[in-house]
Amino acid sequence: MNAKAARAIKTVFYALDVVNQGMQEKQSITVRCMDIEDLEKQAEAIRVEQIKLYELYADGVLLRDAYIEKKKALSEKLAALQDSIRTEKKEQECADELDEEIRALTKQASEKTYIGGLTKECVEAFVSMVYLYDDQTMKIEFNCEDVIRRALGKYI
């Protein structure tokens, strides 16, 4: 039974290693297509354009109907950019949280193991429940399964 549990825990550690390698590779080669800073610069440019548009209207250069039409188009464009900024920030926060969880699990794994084997603290840290069945089968539930699954989906 101990040997099976040890193999299962080593599999989780292997998955953590794979995720960490994927995380490092993605961070080194991935360039975000929708950089938040660029989106914010675009939004600021639209705000400046809105001010210039109003000044043209106030100076009498632009007729009221044309001003309203252009203002509406700029407002829609700005709203879409702000939605993109919110979405990107939310996605970045989720990615950062997942990365942090993986780093914490990896640190915990390295602290709780020793070369050549597993410690009781390691089992207590990673295993939430062990089920033994009459037909000599065993099921092990890990408390970090969901984090590893999300990370594997993201990085692999």
The 8 nearest C-alpha neighbors of each residue, nearest first, counted from 0:
[[1, 3, 2, 4, 137, 5, 131, 136],
 [2, 0, 4, 3, 5, 6, 7, 117],
 [1, 3, 5, 0, 4, 6, 7, 8],
 [4, 2, 6, 0, 5, 1, 7, 137],
 [5, 3, 7, 1, 6, 2, 8, 0],
 [4, 6, 2, 8, 3, 7, 1, 9],
 [7, 5, 9, 3, 4, 8, 10, 2],
 [6, 8, 10, 4, 5, 9, 3, 11],
 [7, 9, 11, 5, 10, 6, 4, 12],
 [8, 10, 12, 6, 11, 7, 13, 5],
 [11, 9, 13, 7, 8, 12, 6, 14],
 [12, 10, 14, 8, 9, 13, 15, 7],
 [13, 11, 9, 15, 14, 10, 16, 8],
 [12, 14, 10, 16, 15, 11, 9, 17],
 [15, 13, 11, 17, 12, 16, 18, 10],
 [14, 16, 12, 18, 13, 17, 19, 11],
 [17, 15, 13, 19, 14, 18, 20, 12],
 [18, 16, 14, 20, 15, 19, 21, 13],
 [17, 19, 21, 15, 16, 20, 151, 22],
 [20, 18, 22, 16, 21, 17, 15, 23],
 [19, 21, 17, 23, 22, 18, 24, 16],
 [22, 20, 18, 154, 24, 19, 23, 25],
 [21, 23, 19, 25, 20, 24, 18, 154],
 [24, 22, 26, 20, 21, 25, 19, 27],
 [25, 23, 21, 27, 26, 22, 20, 28],
 [26, 24, 29, 22, 28, 27, 23, 21],
 [27, 25, 23, 24, 29, 28, 22, 30],
 [26, 28, 24, 25, 29, 23, 30, 22],
 [29, 27, 25, 26, 24, 30, 23, 31],
 [30, 28, 25, 26, 27, 31, 24, 32],
 [29, 31, 32, 28, 26, 34, 27, 25],
 [30, 32, 33, 34, 29, 35, 28, 87],
 [33, 31, 34, 30, 29, 35, 37, 87],
 [32, 34, 31, 35, 38, 87, 37, 83],
 [33, 35, 37, 36, 31, 32, 38, 87],
 [36, 34, 38, 37, 84, 39, 33, 87],
 [35, 37, 39, 38, 34, 40, 33, 41],
 [38, 36, 40, 34, 39, 35, 41, 33],
 [39, 37, 41, 35, 40, 36, 42, 84],
 [38, 40, 42, 36, 41, 37, 35, 43],
 [41, 39, 37, 43, 42, 38, 44, 36],
 [40, 42, 44, 38, 39, 43, 37, 45],
 [43, 41, 39, 45, 44, 40, 77, 38],
 [42, 44, 46, 40, 45, 41, 39, 47],
 [45, 43, 41, 47, 42, 46, 48, 40],
 [44, 46, 48, 42, 43, 47, 49, 41],
 [45, 47, 49, 43, 48, 44, 42, 50],
 [48, 46, 44, 50, 49, 45, 43, 51],
 [47, 49, 45, 51, 46, 50, 52, 44],
 [50, 48, 52, 46, 47, 51, 45, 53],
 [49, 51, 47, 53, 52, 48, 54, 46],
 [52, 50, 54, 48, 53, 49, 55, 47],
 [51, 53, 49, 55, 50, 54, 48, 56],
 [52, 54, 56, 50, 55, 51, 57, 49],
 [53, 55, 57, 51, 56, 52, 58, 50],
 [56, 54, 52, 58, 60, 53, 57, 61],
 [55, 57, 61, 53, 59, 54, 58, 60],
 [56, 58, 54, 59, 55, 53, 60, 61],
 [59, 57, 55, 56, 60, 54, 61, 53],
 [60, 58, 56, 57, 61, 55, 62, 54],
 [59, 61, 55, 58, 56, 62, 57, 54],
 [62, 60, 56, 59, 55, 66, 65, 63],
 [61, 63, 65, 64, 66, 56, 60, 59],
 [62, 64, 66, 65, 67, 61, 56, 68],
 [65, 63, 67, 66, 62, 68, 61, 69],
 [66, 64, 68, 62, 67, 63, 69, 61],
 [65, 67, 63, 69, 64, 68, 70, 62],
 [68, 66, 70, 64, 65, 69, 71, 63],
 [69, 67, 65, 71, 70, 66, 64, 72],
 [70, 68, 72, 66, 71, 67, 65, 73],
 [71, 69, 67, 73, 72, 68, 66, 74],
 [70, 72, 74, 68, 69, 73, 67, 75],
 [73, 71, 69, 75, 74, 70, 76, 68],
 [72, 74, 76, 70, 75, 71, 77, 69],
 [75, 73, 77, 71, 76, 72, 70, 78],
 [76, 74, 78, 72, 77, 73, 71, 79],
 [75, 77, 73, 79, 74, 78, 72, 80],
 [78, 76, 74, 80, 75, 79, 42, 73],
 [77, 79, 81, 75, 80, 76, 74, 82],
 [80, 78, 82, 76, 77, 81, 75, 83],
 [81, 79, 83, 77, 82, 78, 84, 76],
 [80, 82, 84, 78, 83, 79, 77, 85],
 [83, 81, 79, 85, 80, 84, 86, 78],
 [82, 84, 80, 86, 81, 85, 87, 79],
 [83, 85, 81, 87, 82, 86, 35, 88],
 [86, 84, 82, 88, 83, 87, 89, 81],
 [85, 87, 83, 89, 84, 88, 82, 90],
 [86, 88, 90, 84, 89, 85, 83, 91],
 [89, 87, 91, 85, 90, 86, 84, 92],
 [88, 90, 92, 86, 91, 87, 85, 93],
 [91, 89, 87, 93, 92, 88, 94, 86],
 [90, 92, 94, 88, 89, 93, 95, 87],
 [93, 91, 95, 89, 94, 90, 96, 88],
 [94, 92, 96, 90, 95, 91, 97, 89],
 [95, 93, 91, 97, 92, 96, 98, 90],
 [94, 96, 92, 98, 93, 97, 91, 99],
 [97, 95, 99, 93, 94, 98, 92, 100],
 [96, 98, 100, 94, 99, 95, 93, 101],
 [99, 97, 95, 101, 96, 100, 94, 102],
 [98, 100, 102, 96, 97, 101, 95, 103],
 [101, 99, 97, 103, 102, 98, 104, 96],
 [100, 102, 104, 98, 103, 99, 105, 97],
 [103, 101, 99, 105, 100, 104, 106, 98],
 [102, 104, 100, 106, 101, 105, 107, 99],
 [105, 103, 107, 101, 106, 102, 108, 100],
 [106, 104, 108, 102, 107, 103, 101, 109],
 [107, 105, 103, 109, 108, 104, 102, 110],
 [106, 108, 104, 110, 105, 109, 111, 103],
 [109, 107, 105, 111, 106, 110, 104, 112],
 [108, 110, 106, 107, 111, 112, 105, 113],
 [109, 111, 107, 108, 112, 106, 113, 121],
 [112, 110, 121, 108, 109, 120, 107, 118],
 [113, 111, 117, 109, 118, 110, 121, 108],
 [112, 114, 116, 115, 117, 111, 118, 109],
 [115, 113, 116, 112, 117, 109, 118, 111],
 [114, 116, 113, 117, 112, 118, 5, 9],
 [117, 115, 113, 114, 112, 118, 5, 9],
 [118, 116, 112, 121, 113, 119, 5, 115],
 [117, 119, 121, 120, 112, 111, 122, 116],
 [118, 120, 122, 121, 123, 117, 111, 124],
 [121, 119, 123, 118, 122, 124, 111, 117],
 [122, 120, 111, 124, 118, 119, 123, 125],
 [121, 123, 119, 125, 124, 126, 120, 118],
 [124, 122, 120, 121, 125, 126, 119, 127],
 [123, 125, 121, 122, 120, 126, 107, 127],
 [126, 124, 122, 141, 142, 123, 121, 127],
 [127, 125, 141, 122, 123, 128, 142, 140],
 [126, 128, 141, 142, 140, 125, 129, 123],
 [129, 127, 140, 126, 139, 130, 141, 138],
 [128, 130, 139, 138, 140, 131, 137, 127],
 [131, 129, 138, 137, 139, 132, 128, 140],
 [132, 130, 137, 136, 129, 138, 133, 135],
 [131, 133, 136, 134, 135, 137, 130, 138],
 [134, 132, 135, 131, 136, 137, 130, 138],
 [133, 135, 132, 136, 131, 137, 130, 138],
 [136, 134, 133, 132, 137, 131, 0, 138],
 [137, 135, 132, 134, 131, 138, 133, 130],
 [136, 138, 131, 130, 132, 139, 135, 129],
 [139, 137, 130, 129, 131, 140, 136, 128],
 [138, 140, 129, 128, 130, 141, 137, 126],
 [141, 139, 128, 127, 126, 129, 142, 138],
 [140, 142, 126, 127, 143, 144, 125, 139],
 [141, 143, 127, 125, 144, 126, 140, 145],
 [142, 144, 141, 146, 145, 147, 125, 104],
 [145, 143, 147, 141, 146, 142, 148, 140],
 [144, 146, 148, 147, 143, 149, 142, 150],
 [147, 145, 149, 143, 148, 144, 150, 97],
 [146, 148, 150, 144, 149, 145, 151, 143],
 [147, 149, 145, 151, 150, 146, 144, 152],
 [150, 148, 152, 146, 147, 151, 145, 153],
 [149, 151, 153, 147, 152, 148, 154, 146],
 [150, 152, 148, 155, 154, 153, 149, 18],
 [153, 151, 149, 150, 154, 155, 148, 147],
 [152, 154, 150, 151, 155, 149, 148, 22],
 [155, 153, 21, 151, 152, 150, 22, 18],
 [154, 151, 152, 153, 21, 18, 150, 17]]
